[in-house]
Amino acid sequence: IEKQKTSNAWITMELKEGKNREIRKIMSFFGYRVNKLIRTSYGPFSIKSMKPGDLIEINQKKIKQSLKFNNLA
């Protein structure tokens, strides 16, 4: 739990391989409702250092390297 308000809480979860609505289903199992999900990373790509409105160009080489990495797993 990152931050707790009266009726809401900010929770950080890490999911290695997600299926359809998995986080929502897990939270529902424990009796919680998910109001909003924010993806902070996807594979090797992360938005941790980005601010709203920032844009980062990903070159062809980085994309190919990422796809090769994913195919080895």
C-alpha positions as CSV (number, residue, x, y, z in Angstrom):
1,I,0.0,0.0,0.0
2,E,1.5,3.3,-1.2
3,K,-1.1,5.8,0.1
4,Q,-4.3,5.4,2.1
5,K,-7.2,7.8,2.0
6,T,-10.5,7.5,3.7
7,S,-12.2,5.3,1.0
8,N,-9.3,4.8,-1.5
9,A,-5.9,3.3,-1.4
10,W,-3.0,3.5,-3.9
11,I,-1.4,0.0,-4.2
12,T,1.6,-1.0,-6.2
13,M,1.5,-4.5,-7.7
14,E,4.0,-6.3,-10.0
15,L,2.7,-8.8,-12.5
16,K,5.1,-10.8,-14.5
17,E,2.6,-12.3,-16.9
18,G,-0.9,-11.0,-16.9
19,K,-4.1,-12.5,-18.3
20,N,-7.4,-10.9,-18.9
21,R,-8.3,-8.4,-16.1
22,E,-6.1,-10.4,-13.7
23,I,-5.4,-7.5,-11.3
24,R,-9.1,-6.6,-11.1
25,K,-10.0,-10.2,-10.5
26,I,-7.4,-10.6,-7.7
27,M,-8.6,-7.4,-6.0
28,S,-12.2,-8.5,-6.4
29,F,-11.4,-11.8,-4.7
30,F,-10.2,-9.9,-1.6
31,G,-13.3,-7.7,-1.7
32,Y,-11.8,-4.5,-3.2
33,R,-12.9,-2.6,-6.3
34,V,-10.4,-1.2,-8.7
35,N,-11.2,2.4,-9.8
36,K,-8.1,3.0,-11.9
37,L,-5.1,1.1,-13.2
38,I,-1.9,2.8,-14.2
39,R,0.7,0.8,-16.1
40,T,4.2,2.0,-15.2
41,S,6.2,-0.4,-17.4
42,Y,5.8,-2.9,-20.2
43,G,8.6,-5.4,-20.7
44,P,11.9,-3.4,-20.8
45,F,10.1,-0.1,-21.3
46,S,9.3,2.1,-18.2
47,I,7.8,5.5,-17.6
48,K,9.2,6.0,-14.1
49,S,11.3,9.1,-15.1
50,M,8.7,10.5,-17.4
51,K,6.3,13.4,-16.6
52,P,2.8,13.7,-18.0
53,G,3.0,14.8,-21.7
54,D,6.6,13.6,-22.1
55,L,7.4,11.6,-25.3
56,I,10.3,9.3,-25.8
57,E,11.2,8.0,-29.3
58,I,12.2,4.3,-29.3
59,N,14.5,3.5,-32.2
60,Q,14.3,0.4,-34.4
61,K,17.4,-1.2,-32.7
62,K,15.9,-1.0,-29.2
63,I,12.6,-2.5,-30.5
64,K,14.5,-5.4,-32.2
65,Q,16.6,-6.1,-29.1
66,S,13.4,-6.1,-27.0
67,L,11.7,-8.6,-29.3
68,K,14.7,-10.9,-29.3
69,F,14.8,-10.8,-25.5
70,N,11.1,-11.7,-25.3
71,N,11.5,-14.6,-27.8
72,L,14.2,-16.2,-25.7
73,A,12.1,-16.3,-22.5
